[in-house]
Amino acid sequence: MAGFLTIEKGHGPEGRVAVVRFDRGDGINALSPEALRQLTEAARSFEDDSGTSVVVLTGGTKAFSAGFDLKDPEGRSRKSMDIGALRRHLKLGPRMTRAWQEMEQITIGAIEGFCIGGGVALAVALDFRVMARDAHMRVPEIGLGMNMSWQSVPRMLHLIGPARTKQAVILADQRIPAAEAHQWGLVEEVAEPGHAFDTAMALAEKIAAQPPLAVAMTKLTVNRLAYALDDLASHMDVDQFALASRTEDHKEGVAAFLERRKPRFKGS
């Protein structure tokens, strides 16, 4: 399998900043099952790395990620899986976002171009997000007859509150431009186009200059308090997704997406 990620260590003060680059070289950076596995392993590779305090995750110059790859052969094989196999396969996404959320290091996402669906799910699992002024986010899952899963809803809820979370998820065609995302609290900093990574690195260097142990302990405390009830709120994610994937509306949503037409949903 081709490697979609590169990891660079030793940046910033005392070499305490690392960079993870996720770039498939196709301009859209879709999240295939193999990409999900590689992103999970990348996060886990920092478990015993006491020399790194901050990890900057960046996508390509045109896209952070277009979300789950609906055209990937392994992903499309879900249609023929029994419910047990499907549930196991659907754990790839939440496993990936959880791995990034649970990292001891501070994590910062640098977002250029677009950040869609699973890309948003990954971004909200990070500690901070920096977005180029001409970039946008979008959460299209409901428009494809699916639920927003990967434990993303509680993470979004913490950042932007209930009404904005409903607005972002239910209005599936709505683009959220960088300025709006910043106003909502979905991103922490807006950068000039092409400079999201530079801005993220500047923030990373400020954080890396702080005492590493105190930073790590503070992150752990905040996360434990903020996310204490998230498993209760989102434990049904996988089963909701498995159920939604069996509906006629899901078939229609995906078919309409692939055929570039407006879907016709019937609630079945």
N, C-alpha and C positions, 0 to 999 in steps of 0.2 A: 504493500500500500504506500502511496506517496505520502510524504510527511507534509503537513499543512502548516506546521509551526516551527519557529526558531526561538531559542531562548538565549538571551545575552545577559551576562552578569557582570558586576564590577563597575557599574556606572555610579556617578554622584559621590557625595561625601563618604569617605572611607570605603567606597565601592559597594555601598549598601542598597543600591537601586538596580533592579533587574527589569528587563524588557522582554515581554512575550509578544511575538508578532504572529498573528493569524492571517495568513494571506494565501488563498488558493490560486491567485494569479488570474482569476477569471472575471474580476471586476464586480462580483456580487457576493463572494464569500458565503455561500450557502452552507448550512449546517447539516451535512450528511451524517448518518450514524457513525461513520469512521471519524469524521471531524469531531463529533461529540466525545468519542473515546479519547482522541488525542488531546483535546482541551482538558478533559478530566485528568489524564495522566500528567499534563503540564502543571496543573494546580497541585497535584499530589507530590510532584517532584520537589516542591519547596518545604515539605513537612519537616525535614531535619536540617534545613538550611538556616543556621543561626546567623550567618553573615549577611543575609538579605533582609532588609526592613520594609521595603516597598517594591511592589511589582506593578509595572505599567503594562496593561494589555491594549494592544492596538491592532486594528484591522488593516485593510488595504487603503490606498489613497482615495478610492472612489466609494468604498463601502466598509462599514464596520461588519455588518452581516445582513444578508437578506432573509435570515431565518431558516427554518427547517427546509431541507431540499426535497420538494415534492416530486422531483424527477429522478432522484437517486434510485437505482435498482433495488438496493437493500431496503430503502424506505418504502418503496412501492410494494414490496413483498408483504407488507403488513396486511394487505387486503385478503391474502389467502391464509393468514395465520389463525390458529384457534385462539380462544380467549386467553388461555394460559401463556402461550408463546407471545401473544400480543402484549400482555401485561408486563412480561419480562423485558420485551423490547422497548416499551414505553418508559421504562425506568432510566434509559440512557440520558435523557434530557435533565430530569431532576437530579440525577447523580452528578451530572456536570455542574449545574448551577450550585448545588450544595458544596461541591468540592471547592469552588471559588469563594463562596461565602465563608466557609470555615477555615480558610487559610489564616495562619497567624500573622502574616505580613499584611500591611495596608495595601489595598488594591485600587488602582485608578484606571478607568477606561478612557481611551482617546478615540473619539468618534468623528469620522469624516464621512461625507456622503449620506448614506441612509443606514438606518438601524431598525430592522423590521422583525416582528414576531419573536422568534427564538433569540434574535440578536438583542432585543429589548430585555428578554428574560435573563440573558447573560449579563447585560449592563446593570440591571437593578440588583444583581447578586453581588456587585462590587461595592467598595466603600465610597468611592467618588467617581463622578463622570465629568469629562470635559468634552464639549461638543463644538464643532466648527459652526460658525454663524450661518452658513448656507446648508447645513445638514438638517435632517429631519428624522423623527421616529414614527413608527406606525405599528399598530397591533391588529393584524388582519384575521386572527384565528376565528372569531365568531362569524365573520363573512365567509369562512370556509366550512362552516357547520361544525366547528370544534370549540372546546373551551380553552381559555388561556391557562395553560398548565405550567409544569416545571416549578411549582410553588411560587409563581410570580405575583399572584394577586396580593397576598399579604405583604410582600416586599414593596409593591407599588403603593399599597395602602399606607405603609409607614412613611413613605416619601411624600405622597401628594394628597392623602385623605380619600374618603369614600366617594364623593361626587366626582372628583377628577379621575379616579380609578375607573368608575363606571363609564365616564365619558370616553376615556382612552380605549377601553376594551370593547364596549358595546358599539360605539360608532366606528366600526372596523375600517372604513375607508378614509377616516380623518387623519391627515398628516399632522404631526405635532412639530412645528418648526423649532429651531434651537431657542429662539427668544421666548417662545411660549413654554417650552420644556424647562427653561431656566426660571421663568416666572412661577410655574407650578411647583418647582422644587424637584423636578425629575433629573435635572443636571445641575451641578454646582458652579461650573464656569463655562462661559462661551468664549471661543477663540476665533481669531481671524481665519478665513478659509485657508486650508493647507497647514495650519499651525496648531491643530488640536494636540498633536504629539508633543510639540515643543512646550506648550502650556502645561500639559500633564507632567512632563519631565521637570519643569520648574516647581510645580507643586510637590512632586516626589522628592526633590532635593531638599525642600523645606522640611518635609516630614522626616526624611532620613537623617537630618541634622539633630533631631531630638533623641533623647535616650531610648535605645531600642526596646529594653524590657518594659519600661513604663508605657511606651506606645502600644506594645503588644497586649499588655494587661488591660489597658484602657479599651482597646478594641474588643477584647473578649468580654469585658464587663458590659459595655454598651450593647453588643450583639445579644448576649444572654438575656438582658432585660427587654430589649426591643422585640426579639424573636421568640420569646418564651412560649407563646401560644400558637406559633405559626404552624406547627405540625398538626395541631387540632383543627386549624382552619383549612388546611390544604391536604389532609391525608387522603381525601377522595379524588384528588387530581387525576391520578392514573386511571381509576375506575370510571370517572366521568368521561375521560378521553376515550377509553375503550368503548364505552356505551355510545358516545357521540359518533365515533368512527363507524358504527354499524347503522347509522341513520341514512335515510334517503337524502336528507338535507346536506349531509357531509359529502356524499357522492356527487350531488348537484354542485356544491360549492367548489370542489376540486375540479370537476369537469369544466365548469364555467371559467375557472382560473386558467386552466390549460388551453381552453378554446378562446380565451380573451373575449368573453361575453358576460353580460349581466346575469347573475344567478336568479332562479325562481324558487324560493323556499316555500315549503308547505307545512312545516311543523311535524314532519314524520320521519 
